[in-house]
Amino acid sequence: MARPPTPGIHHVSAISGDPQATVDFYADVLDLRFVKKTVNFDEKFMYHLYFGDDTGSPGTLATFFPYQRGQVGRVGKPQPSALAFVVPTGSVGYWRDRLAARGVAVDDPVERFGETVVPFRDGDGQPLELVASASPPAADGASGDVPSEYAIRGVHSVTLLSTSVYHTASTLEVLGFDLLDQEGDRVRYRVPDAAGDGATVDLLDRDAEYGREGAGTIHHVAVRAGEFPLSAWRERLDEAGLEPTRVTDRKYFESVYVREPGGILFEVATDEPGLTVDETPADLGSSLQLPSWFEQDRAMIEGQLPAIDTPDS
């Protein structure tokens, strides 16, 4: 069948430690909107926290599974090794000053594929980057304390460390990404004719130690299903020998997962119904939301989860 095109990245999900520290860093330091407080649908006594633009749009979302009693992770293969956010050109100095003022260790900017990149880490050691773009997506009107001319505009890209670069590259092509360019050991893939950022994946062709899943590591990368139904994506992935899962209901989207031979876990997710299916745009992130199949256990779940002070609580 024809290759289903993805519009780009839907969300990136990582593992963190303390849930309050996660909210403080991403909602306060990075000034992302806290758009959903729910639970891990596979482990109901663990939060799943979403951050993004003012309406939680696909392509702006970074989500976290905070696991206070979990082990500290180690970034390595096979893992996504870094998450990059896009900011406007001219904001690099602002962000270096802001991060430093909040005690965040910031590396010197580097040039990559003609863009300025600012590497840093969150409190769990998760590698993050800010990429200055001359044509970032428009500001969404969120009312944080970062001036709109400097604000994060969404996900720019992710970087992958694979146990088999050839297999991961092939999987990216199955998902709708094309080889764009290479600088040293960094190979860039991008969705053809993509509008805006969030359509880029960098694959590192280098030796690296094996990682350990835990706080400070990325769990998986989700790409958008676009106009193709998940049944077509499952057929395409199956034809490529990638053994996709069944369609899974995640309440805010439906998705299929595949762990490709290079070891990276990918998800293909629908845009609909979106994060406003159970909260109005104004109320996003203000209270604990549960899928219908967990509602009968709400009192027990709320009693087990640690309290979080959120921007809207």
Rosetta silent file (secondary structure, phi, psi, omega in degrees, C-alpha in Angstrom):
SEQUENCE: MARPPTPGIHHVSAISGDPQATVDFYADVLDLRFVKKTVNFDEKFMYHLYFGDDTGSPGTLATFFPYQRGQVGRVGKPQPSALAFVVPTGSVGYWRDRLAARGVAVDDPVERFGETVVPFRDGDGQPLELVASASPPAADGASGDVPSEYAIRGVHSVTLLSTSVYHTASTLEVLGFDLLDQEGDRVRYRVPDAAGDGATVDLLDRDAEYGREGAGTIHHVAVRAGEFPLSAWRERLDEAGLEPTRVTDRKYFESVYVREPGGILFEVATDEPGLTVDETPADLGSSLQLPSWFEQDRAMIEGQLPAIDTPDS
SCORE:     score description
SCORE:     0.000 S_00000001
   1 L     0.000  163.171  177.913    0.000    0.000    0.000 S_00000001
   2 L   -64.442  151.075 -179.190    1.007    3.637   -0.340 S_00000001
   3 L   -71.885  120.907  175.983    3.025    5.053    2.510 S_00000001
   4 L   -68.732  127.510  179.564    0.760    6.886    4.989 S_00000001
   5 L   -84.899  134.160  171.284    2.252   10.313    5.601 S_00000001
   6 L   -93.432  143.346  173.585    2.504   11.555    9.182 S_00000001
   7 L   -72.774  -13.491  179.750    2.290   15.322    9.794 S_00000001
   8 L   138.280 -158.450 -175.942    5.035   14.903   12.399 S_00000001
   9 E   -72.094  135.989  175.898    5.491   14.369   16.111 S_00000001
  10 E   -91.136  -53.841  176.337    2.347   14.076   18.244 S_00000001
  11 E  -159.304  165.405  174.083    3.987   13.930   21.689 S_00000001
  12 E  -125.995  128.591 -177.394    7.089   12.732   23.503 S_00000001
  13 E  -112.759  130.237 -177.195    6.694   10.797   26.759 S_00000001
  14 E  -126.840  168.501  176.838    9.421   10.637   29.391 S_00000001
  15 E  -106.392  131.472  177.825    9.941    9.250   32.885 S_00000001
  16 E  -124.028 -178.442 -179.878   10.545   11.672   35.734 S_00000001
  17 L   -99.746 -100.523 -177.454   10.974   11.444   39.487 S_00000001
  18 L   -70.314  127.001 -177.595    9.046   13.704   41.831 S_00000001
  19 H   -65.476  -36.581  178.840    5.727   14.837   40.275 S_00000001
  20 H   -64.775  -41.754  178.730    5.783   18.236   41.995 S_00000001
  21 H   -64.689  -33.785  177.572    9.302   18.908   40.726 S_00000001
  22 H   -63.817  -46.894  178.580    8.172   17.894   37.240 S_00000001
  23 H   -63.665  -43.370 -178.529    5.332   20.424   37.311 S_00000001
  24 H   -60.953  -39.260 -177.113    7.565   23.126   38.772 S_00000001
  25 H   -73.364  -51.699 -171.218   10.171   22.702   36.050 S_00000001
  26 H   -79.566  -32.870  179.511    8.020   22.399   32.954 S_00000001
  27 H   -87.200  -33.763 -177.769    5.180   24.747   33.956 S_00000001
  28 H   -93.727  -58.803 -175.553    7.242   27.331   35.855 S_00000001
  29 H   -66.231  -50.689 -178.102   10.786   27.268   34.474 S_00000001
  30 L   -86.977  -12.366  175.821    9.896   26.454   30.851 S_00000001
  31 L    62.883   31.054  170.176    6.499   28.167   31.067 S_00000001
  32 L   -79.976  151.282  177.294    4.655   25.416   29.239 S_00000001
  33 E   -78.561  135.201  173.930    0.984   25.151   30.076 S_00000001
  34 E   -80.763  109.109 -167.919    0.075   22.262   32.358 S_00000001
  35 E  -110.655   -9.065  177.367   -2.754   20.791   30.286 S_00000001
  36 E  -161.363  129.715  171.882   -3.627   17.410   31.775 S_00000001
  37 E  -116.805  105.522  179.241   -3.369   15.622   35.098 S_00000001
  38 E  -137.512 -160.102 -179.327   -4.336   12.011   34.658 S_00000001
  39 E  -124.700  161.567  172.077   -2.809    8.598   35.382 S_00000001
  40 E   -64.912  117.915 -175.215   -0.794    6.051   33.498 S_00000001
  41 L   -66.824  -12.180  175.633   -3.520    3.937   31.921 S_00000001
  42 L  -101.777   -4.582  179.924   -1.338    0.851   32.426 S_00000001
  43 E  -155.003   89.924 -166.652   -0.513    1.723   36.074 S_00000001
  44 E   -68.442  -11.440  177.716   -3.332    3.653   37.719 S_00000001
  45 E   -98.197   19.034  174.464   -1.359    4.671   40.821 S_00000001
  46 E  -123.389  132.651  176.666    1.154    6.629   38.734 S_00000001
  47 E   -64.636  156.254  163.080    0.463   10.087   37.356 S_00000001
  48 E  -130.022  112.339 -173.696    0.618   10.934   33.674 S_00000001
  49 E  -109.584  133.389 -176.443    1.251   14.680   33.348 S_00000001
  50 E  -114.993  138.653  175.283    0.900   16.621   30.084 S_00000001
  51 E  -131.272  144.198 -179.729    2.474   19.961   29.141 S_00000001
  52 E  -174.836 -148.023  178.565    2.003   21.877   25.898 S_00000001
  53 L   -84.441 -170.342 -171.035    0.466   24.944   24.338 S_00000001
  54 L   -63.043  -25.453 -179.688   -2.692   26.670   25.530 S_00000001
  55 L  -117.320    9.568  179.836   -5.006   23.971   24.149 S_00000001
  56 L    65.730   43.304 -176.523   -2.725   20.933   24.346 S_00000001
  57 L   -69.894  141.581  170.437   -2.301   20.677   20.593 S_00000001
  58 L   -55.514  139.013 -176.926   -0.572   17.646   19.078 S_00000001
  59 L    97.651  -10.223  176.162    2.975   18.624   18.212 S_00000001
  60 L  -115.816   -3.116 -165.359    3.419   20.704   21.364 S_00000001
  61 E   -91.215  129.425  166.091    3.064   17.966   23.975 S_00000001
  62 E  -118.944  126.388 -177.249    5.663   16.653   26.387 S_00000001
  63 E  -121.902  155.287 -173.073    4.240   14.114   28.842 S_00000001
  64 E  -138.552  140.617  170.035    5.717   12.516   31.940 S_00000001
  65 E  -104.773   97.326  179.777    5.298    9.432   34.075 S_00000001
  66 E   -78.564  128.690 -176.702    6.611   10.537   37.497 S_00000001
  67 L  -132.179   90.477 -172.107    7.823    7.543   39.484 S_00000001
  68 L   -60.649  -33.831 -176.720    9.115    8.666   42.859 S_00000001
  69 L   -98.135    8.477 -179.621   10.311    5.233   43.929 S_00000001
  70 L   -82.428  166.855  179.860   11.765    4.302   40.576 S_00000001
  71 L   -76.748  155.533  173.975   15.412    4.040   39.707 S_00000001
  72 E   -73.518  132.250 -177.677   17.380    6.873   38.203 S_00000001
  73 L   -82.300  171.094  174.395   17.732    6.281   34.488 S_00000001
  74 E  -134.002  124.288 -179.340   20.775    6.443   32.275 S_00000001
  75 L   -72.717  130.219  179.799   20.546    7.864   28.772 S_00000001
  76 L  -177.708 -172.552  178.694   21.930    5.475   26.195 S_00000001
  77 E   -83.048  150.718   -8.917   20.923    3.112   23.426 S_00000001
  78 L   -93.431  107.802 -178.785   18.276    2.134   22.509 S_00000001
  79 E  -147.008  153.963  159.280   16.486    5.295   23.606 S_00000001
  80 E   -67.301  128.628 -170.394   15.376    8.678   22.389 S_00000001
  81 E  -101.563  -16.490 -179.718   18.221   10.683   23.912 S_00000001
  82 E  -157.499  146.023  174.806   17.019   14.306   23.777 S_00000001
  83 E  -113.440  129.288 -179.270   13.851   16.353   23.331 S_00000001
  84 E  -114.417  135.182  174.041   14.122   19.715   21.577 S_00000001
  85 E  -105.673  151.941 -179.986   11.634   22.590   21.794 S_00000001
  86 E   -98.315  136.272  175.236   11.405   25.371   19.238 S_00000001
  87 E  -131.714  160.152 -179.440   11.797   29.036   20.205 S_00000001
  88 E   -69.765  150.783  171.186   11.983   32.160   18.031 S_00000001
  89 L   -57.571  139.050 -178.342   15.275   33.472   16.711 S_00000001
  90 L    96.593   -3.283 -178.088   16.569   36.151   19.057 S_00000001
  91 L  -101.908   -1.287 -174.936   15.438   34.372   22.221 S_00000001
  92 H   -60.272  -46.440  179.967   18.646   32.425   22.948 S_00000001
  93 H   -62.230  -41.525  178.537   20.080   35.046   25.306 S_00000001
  94 H   -58.348  -47.175 -175.639   16.771   35.361   27.159 S_00000001
  95 H   -71.056  -36.039  177.150   16.553   31.622   27.741 S_00000001
  96 H   -63.086  -41.016  178.551   20.162   31.221   28.822 S_00000001
  97 H   -67.839  -43.470 -178.201   19.647   33.940   31.403 S_00000001
  98 H   -63.762  -46.471 -179.275   16.298   32.558   32.564 S_00000001
  99 H   -64.985  -43.660  179.900   17.558   29.011   32.970 S_00000001
 100 H   -63.338  -38.074 -179.715   20.728   30.099   34.741 S_00000001
 101 H   -65.932  -22.177  178.533   18.735   32.302   37.122 S_00000001
 102 L  -101.867   15.936  173.778   16.725   29.234   38.123 S_00000001
 103 L    77.926   17.617  179.641   19.765   27.105   38.771 S_00000001
 104 L   -89.565  128.433  177.264   19.577   25.101   35.553 S_00000001
 105 L   -72.792  120.803 -176.451   22.923   24.023   34.107 S_00000001
 106 E  -118.122  130.678  176.688   23.027   25.310   30.524 S_00000001
 107 L   -82.076  164.777  175.948   25.623   24.339   27.947 S_00000001
 108 L   -65.202  144.878  177.539   27.066   26.738   25.415 S_00000001
 109 L   -60.975  148.587  175.958   24.980   27.124   22.249 S_00000001
 110 E  -127.484  156.489  175.098   25.968   25.028   19.240 S_00000001
 111 E   -98.845  132.635 -177.672   25.148   25.374   15.555 S_00000001
 112 E  -144.597  119.962 -179.661   23.343   22.457   13.961 S_00000001
 113 L    51.243   39.744  176.634   21.907   22.337   10.441 S_00000001
 114 L    78.807    7.916  179.938   21.998   26.129   10.336 S_00000001
 115 E  -120.137  151.272  176.389   20.113   26.584   13.614 S_00000001
 116 E   -88.902  129.108 -175.770   21.294   27.655   17.070 S_00000001
 117 E  -121.139  131.495  177.009   20.736   24.976   19.714 S_00000001
 118 E  -111.227  107.299  178.889   20.899   25.480   23.499 S_00000001
 119 E   -85.977  142.866  175.161   21.386   22.163   25.362 S_00000001
 120 E  -158.178 -178.410 -179.459   20.394   21.822   29.029 S_00000001
 121 E  -135.939  150.238  173.945   18.890   19.257   31.431 S_00000001
 122 L   -83.100 -175.199 -175.398   15.884   19.136   33.715 S_00000001
 123 L   -65.670  -19.139  177.326   16.085   18.221   37.389 S_00000001
 124 L   -93.535   -0.043 -179.141   16.110   14.498   36.637 S_00000001
 125 L    89.719    7.186  179.249   18.973   14.857   34.163 S_00000001
 126 L   -66.628  122.309  177.350   16.792   14.524   31.072 S_00000001
 127 E   -66.392  128.930  179.033   18.639   16.098   28.087 S_00000001
 128 E  -130.550  160.606  178.110   16.638   18.951   26.589 S_00000001
 129 E  -144.007  149.006  168.057   17.322   21.510   23.878 S_00000001
 130 E  -112.932  127.599 -177.610   15.971   24.830   22.702 S_00000001
 131 E  -115.169  121.242 -178.498   16.268   25.373   18.954 S_00000001
 132 E   -81.658  121.970 -177.708   16.012   28.902   17.598 S_00000001
 133 E  -116.481  138.175  177.809   13.892   29.003   14.449 S_00000001
 134 L   -73.405  -19.513 -179.796   13.471   31.905   12.057 S_00000001
 135 L  -136.192   66.641 -179.291    9.892   30.794   11.332 S_00000001
 136 L   -74.152  162.575  172.600    8.461   29.221   14.503 S_00000001
 137 L   -58.533  157.017 -179.414    4.755   28.449   14.908 S_00000001
 138 L   -65.903  151.331  174.909    2.672   31.378   16.088 S_00000001
 139 L   -63.651  146.670 -173.270    2.319   32.016   19.826 S_00000001
 140 L   -96.518    0.476  178.106   -0.853   30.425   21.206 S_00000001
 141 L    90.218    6.673  178.086   -1.904   33.148   23.605 S_00000001
 142 L   -60.483  147.810 -172.323   -0.929   31.351   26.809 S_00000001
 143 L  -106.078   50.555  175.439   -0.639   33.750   29.734 S_00000001
 144 L   -83.096 -170.435 -176.978    2.636   32.691   31.339 S_00000001
 145 L   -95.406   -2.845  175.659    5.412   35.006   32.443 S_00000001
 146 L   -84.640  125.689  178.057    7.646   34.484   29.405 S_00000001
 147 L   -55.448  143.956 -173.690    7.081   37.251   26.824 S_00000001
 148 L   -59.159  -28.441 -178.820    5.444   35.898   23.690 S_00000001
 149 L   -72.913   -8.605  178.059    8.418   36.872   21.538 S_00000001
 150 L  -116.529  -10.244 -167.712   10.554   34.378   23.492 S_00000001
 151 L   -64.985  148.311  172.392    8.033   31.651   24.376 S_00000001
 152 L   -61.629  135.400 -175.811    8.423   27.972   23.515 S_00000001
 153 L  -109.674    2.451 -179.842    6.234   27.221   20.495 S_00000001
 154 L   138.266 -171.246  178.370    6.149   23.419   20.582 S_00000001
 155 E   -78.895  132.314  173.997    8.300   20.390   19.898 S_00000001
 156 E   -90.335  -49.805 -173.686   11.076   20.913   17.382 S_00000001
 157 E  -170.178  172.030  168.901   12.538   17.395   17.195 S_00000001
 158 E  -128.536  154.726  176.459   13.796   14.355   19.031 S_00000001
 159 E  -113.806  137.481 -175.427   17.204   12.683   18.867 S_00000001
 160 E  -117.442  138.770  168.967   17.501    8.891   18.809 S_00000001
 161 E  -112.619  117.525 -172.486   20.229    6.482   19.917 S_00000001
 162 L  -114.286  155.262  171.123   19.641    3.113   18.280 S_00000001
 163 L   -83.878  -13.088  178.486   21.213   -0.328   18.530 S_00000001
 164 L  -147.981   94.416 -176.267   20.792   -0.608   14.763 S_00000001
 165 H   -57.260  -39.636 -178.897   20.891    2.661   12.835 S_00000001
 166 H   -59.888  -47.130 -177.363   19.921    0.896    9.609 S_00000001
 167 H   -68.124  -40.170 -179.938   16.739   -0.593   11.103 S_00000001
 168 H   -67.398  -38.923  176.314   15.712    2.634   12.845 S_00000001
 169 H   -60.697  -42.566  178.716   16.287    4.622    9.657 S_00000001
 170 H   -63.051  -39.090  178.955   14.084    2.162    7.770 S_00000001
 171 H   -65.752  -40.511  176.844   11.378    2.518   10.423 S_00000001
 172 H   -59.268  -38.369  178.130   11.480    6.304   10.140 S_00000001
 173 H   -67.296  -38.080  176.095   10.887    5.946    6.419 S_00000001
 174 H   -61.678  -37.724 -178.617    7.929    3.636    7.097 S_00000001
 175 L   -76.984   -8.256  174.856    6.533    6.291    9.429 S_00000001
 176 L   109.743   10.549  178.364    6.764    8.927    6.692 S_00000001
 177 L   -96.338  144.441  176.392   10.114   10.622    7.323 S_00000001
 178 E  -114.336  150.036  174.035   12.676   11.171    4.567 S_00000001
 179 E   -62.544  128.370 -177.847   16.437   11.551    4.824 S_00000001
 180 E  -109.987  -48.598 -172.263   17.170   15.287    4.756 S_00000001
 181 E  -165.702  171.055  176.546   20.799   15.922    5.671 S_00000001
 182 E  -145.007  135.746  172.186   23.794   14.781    7.696 S_00000001
 183 E  -129.479  111.452 -177.370   26.299   16.604    9.876 S_00000001
 184 L    59.585 -124.983 -178.695   29.024   14.370   11.287 S_00000001
 185 L   -95.645   12.432  179.304   27.363   11.463   13.058 S_00000001
 186 E  -106.324  119.946 -178.661   23.948   13.149   13.174 S_00000001
 187 E  -110.319  125.208 -175.291   21.536   12.168   10.402 S_00000001
 188 E  -100.768  131.398  174.665   18.403   14.296   10.022 S_00000001
 189 E  -117.474  145.289 -177.347   15.038   12.963    8.892 S_00000001
 190 E  -148.511  148.695  175.418   12.040   15.140    8.188 S_00000001
 191 L   -70.126  127.813 -179.803    8.478   14.786    6.981 S_00000001
 192 L   -60.540  138.398  175.499    8.340   15.960    3.343 S_00000001
 193 L    58.566   25.552 -179.909    6.562   19.271    2.792 S_00000001
 194 L   -69.281  144.197  177.147    5.901   19.611    6.520 S_00000001
 195 L   -99.164  113.908  177.687    4.551   22.939    7.697 S_00000001
 196 L    86.317 -172.411 -178.078    6.420   24.194   10.739 S_00000001
 197 L   -87.450 -175.783 -177.189    8.484   22.378   13.307 S_00000001
 198 L    83.186    8.301 -178.618    7.751   19.105   15.067 S_00000001
 199 L  -117.214   21.575 -172.416    8.383   17.140   11.890 S_00000001
 200 E  -123.533  138.896  173.412   12.062   16.357   12.479 S_00000001
 201 E  -133.709  130.444  175.724   13.910   13.386   13.949 S_00000001
 202 E  -103.965  132.882  179.128   17.692   13.172   14.313 S_00000001
 203 E  -113.046  122.501 -178.969   19.347    9.749   14.328 S_00000001
 204 E   -89.090  120.580  178.758   22.818    9.492   15.864 S_00000001
 205 L   -97.151   74.457 -177.065   25.145    7.136   14.014 S_00000001
 206 L  -148.590  160.097  174.501   27.567    6.613   16.871 S_00000001
 207 L   -77.683  145.134  179.689   28.579    4.075   19.461 S_00000001
 208 L  -155.594  154.579  176.770   27.047    4.606   22.893 S_00000001
 209 L   -69.666  161.881  177.299   26.621    2.724   26.125 S_00000001
 210 E   -74.701  140.758  179.664   23.359    0.980   26.824 S_00000001
 211 L   -84.234  173.852  175.301   20.794    3.054   28.652 S_00000001
 212 E  -134.483  122.726 -178.453   18.705    2.208   31.674 S_00000001
 213 L   -64.956  134.175  179.747   15.030    3.120   31.801 S_00000001
 214 L   165.618 -173.251 -177.891   14.189    5.396   34.709 S_00000001
 215 E   -56.251  132.556 -179.184   13.847    9.008   35.764 S_00000001
 216 L    94.473   12.264  177.901   15.578   11.291   33.305 S_00000001
 217 E  -128.842  156.362  178.416   14.984    9.179   30.193 S_00000001
 218 E   -90.092  133.187 -177.257   12.486    9.295   27.346 S_00000001
 219 E   -84.390  -48.870  179.831   10.069    6.381   27.153 S_00000001
 220 E  -159.545  166.216  177.064    8.672    6.738   23.631 S_00000001
 221 E  -118.921  129.016  177.369    8.004    9.050   20.710 S_00000001
 222 E  -108.201  135.012  173.755    4.522    9.363   19.217 S_00000001
 223 E  -109.557  157.771 -176.233    3.876   10.544   15.671 S_00000001
 224 E   -79.935  139.472  179.022    0.559   11.806   14.352 S_00000001
 225 L   -71.054  -26.412 -179.266   -1.664    9.476   12.352 S_00000001
 226 L    68.101 -142.213 -174.901   -2.764   12.348   10.140 S_00000001
 227 L   -82.713   -9.857 -178.144   -5.529   11.654    7.650 S_00000001
 228 L   -87.685  136.160  176.626   -4.937    7.892    7.572 S_00000001
 229 L   -67.942  158.245 -179.563   -6.953    5.666    9.947 S_00000001
 230 H   -63.159  -25.961  176.688   -5.040    3.535   12.408 S_00000001
 231 H   -62.750  -38.002  177.466   -6.157    0.448   10.508 S_00000001
 232 H   -69.476  -39.157  176.471   -4.140    1.679    7.514 S_00000001
 233 H   -64.108  -41.240  178.622   -1.165    2.398    9.754 S_00000001
 234 H   -61.832  -41.381  178.905   -1.364   -1.085   11.279 S_00000001
 235 H   -63.053  -44.856  179.910   -1.435   -2.587    7.798 S_00000001
 236 H   -62.853  -46.537 -179.985    1.565   -0.526    6.725 S_00000001
 237 H   -64.788  -38.653  178.921    3.553   -1.375    9.864 S_00000001
 238 H   -66.152  -42.324  178.267    2.644   -5.037    9.594 S_00000001
 239 H   -61.420  -29.778  179.502    3.712   -5.162    5.944 S_00000001
 240 L   -84.062    2.632  177.845    7.063   -3.726    7.032 S_00000001
 241 L    75.949   25.253 -173.030    7.468   -6.578    9.533 S_00000001
 242 L   -98.313   -3.527  172.664    7.220   -4.291   12.574 S_00000001
 243 L    53.812   65.202  178.901    4.499   -6.162   14.517 S_00000001
 244 L   -68.563  154.979  174.976    2.262   -3.299   15.668 S_00000001
 245 L   -74.215  174.298  170.111    0.046   -3.655   18.730 S_00000001
 246 L   -67.552  166.002  175.871   -3.731   -3.607   18.586 S_00000001
 247 L   -68.161  129.232 -176.339   -5.419   -0.207   18.585 S_00000001
 248 E  -113.681  134.664  178.773   -5.344    1.164   22.142 S_00000001
 249 E   -87.810  113.299  177.277   -7.805    3.664   23.605 S_00000001
 250 L  -106.164   20.764  178.188   -5.903    6.422   25.436 S_00000001
 251 L    67.376  -51.050 -178.036   -9.076    8.542   25.933 S_00000001
 252 L   -90.925  -12.032  175.826   -7.500   11.644   24.366 S_00000001
 253 E  -166.427  162.992  169.367   -6.388    9.728   21.281 S_00000001
 254 E  -107.485  153.791 -175.113   -6.246    6.213   19.938 S_00000001
 255 E  -157.023  165.327  168.923   -2.918    4.701   19.026 S_00000001
 256 E  -127.597  151.187 -179.098   -0.823    1.728   18.040 S_00000001
 257 E  -117.946  154.180  173.468    2.697    1.007   19.284 S_00000001
 258 E  -151.772  131.148  171.664    5.689   -0.636   17.702 S_00000001
 259 E  -101.935  110.506 -173.035    9.154   -1.328   19.045 S_00000001
 260 L   -77.623  165.565 -173.802   11.336   -1.389   15.965 S_00000001
 261 L   -59.763  -21.599  175.659   14.397   -3.662   15.620 S_00000001
 262 L   -79.165   -4.405  173.808   16.751   -0.832   16.644 S_00000001
 263 L    99.056   -3.793 -178.038   15.009   -0.778   20.024 S_00000001
 264 L   -85.074  133.052  176.837   13.111    2.536   19.850 S_00000001
 265 E   -90.043  119.355  176.608    9.457    2.490   20.951 S_00000001
 266 E  -111.174  154.124  174.235    7.229    4.461   18.581 S_00000001
 267 E  -130.301  142.755  170.955    3.538    5.234   18.840 S_00000001
 268 E  -112.393  118.891 -170.696    1.170    6.372   16.078 S_00000001
 269 E  -124.430  145.193  175.878   -1.588    8.507   17.630 S_00000001
 270 E   -79.847  154.634  175.073   -4.728   10.203   16.371 S_00000001
 271 E   -74.188  -31.094 -174.269   -5.315   13.927   16.914 S_00000001
 272 E   -99.385  151.841    5.857   -8.894   13.329   18.043 S_00000001
 273 E   -83.012  -11.248  176.363  -10.704   13.587   20.351 S_00000001
 274 L    91.967  172.614 -173.058   -7.985   15.714   21.990 S_00000001
 275 H   -76.379  -10.623  178.959   -7.348   16.965   25.501 S_00000001
 276 H   -92.310   13.448  179.691  -10.541   19.032   25.673 S_00000001
 277 H   -69.027  -25.041 -179.093  -12.753   15.938   25.605 S_00000001
 278 L  -126.646    1.712  176.403  -13.140   16.101   29.410 S_00000001
 279 L  -145.890  146.457  174.199  -12.140   19.699   30.256 S_00000001
 280 L   -71.280  158.910  177.297  -12.789   23.052   28.658 S_00000001
 281 H   -53.288  -37.277 -179.274   -9.728   24.856   27.254 S_00000001
 282 H   -68.906  -26.707 -174.403   -9.838   27.250   30.210 S_00000001
 283 H   -99.984    2.885 -176.290   -9.873   24.374   32.730 S_00000001
 284 L   -53.948  131.002  176.370   -7.160   22.174   31.242 S_00000001
 285 L    80.723    4.412 -172.712   -4.971   20.629   33.932 S_00000001
 286 L   -84.055  -18.638 -178.839   -7.074   21.900   36.834 S_00000001
 287 L  -151.069  163.423 -178.967   -8.216   18.537   38.237 S_00000001
 288 E   -70.407  123.042  177.522   -7.475   14.818   38.093 S_00000001
 289 L  -108.484  135.400 -178.622   -9.051   13.242   35.024 S_00000001
 290 L  -125.465  149.032  171.583   -9.562    9.476   34.800 S_00000001
 291 L   -68.552  157.734 -174.548  -10.723    7.175   32.013 S_00000001
 292 H   -56.305  -33.730 -176.670  -14.196    5.730   32.555 S_00000001
 293 H   -74.515   -8.026  175.565  -12.804    2.322   33.476 S_00000001
 294 H  -105.683   -8.635 -173.384  -10.952    3.809   36.467 S_00000001
 295 H   -58.718  -35.277 -179.621  -13.747    6.033   37.781 S_00000001
 296 H   -65.247  -18.858  179.729  -15.024    3.395   40.184 S_00000001
 297 H  -104.898   15.681 -173.107  -11.609    3.447   41.858 S_00000001
 298 H   -55.785  -48.065 -176.978  -11.280    7.248   42.017 S_00000001
 299 H   -59.969  -41.903 -179.750  -11.260    7.527   45.812 S_00000001
 300 H   -67.899  -41.398 -179.807   -8.592    4.834   46.117 S_00000001
 301 H   -64.697  -47.230 -179.558   -6.485    6.343   43.309 S_00000001
 302 H   -63.614  -30.838  178.097   -6.678    9.858   44.741 S_00000001
 303 H   -72.613  -24.403 -178.744   -5.726    8.481   48.150 S_00000001
 304 H   -90.834  -29.796 -176.577   -2.588    6.829   46.750 S_00000001
 305 L   -78.764  140.247  176.718   -1.335    9.643   44.533 S_00000001
 306 L   -69.655  148.109  177.728    0.776   12.405   46.114 S_00000001
 307 L   -67.528  144.918  176.977   -0.729   15.884   46.146 S_00000001
 308 L  -128.350  131.502  169.521    0.525   18.302   43.487 S_00000001
 309 L   -86.762  113.874 -178.203    0.296   22.088   43.557 S_00000001
 310 L  -109.892  163.955 -178.082   -0.489   22.985   39.970 S_00000001
 311 L   -56.426  -27.808 -176.320   -0.800   26.382   38.298 S_00000001
 312 L  -109.172   10.413 -178.063   -4.624   26.067   38.298 S_00000001
 313 L   -89.204    0.000    0.000   -5.143   24.337   41.657 S_00000001
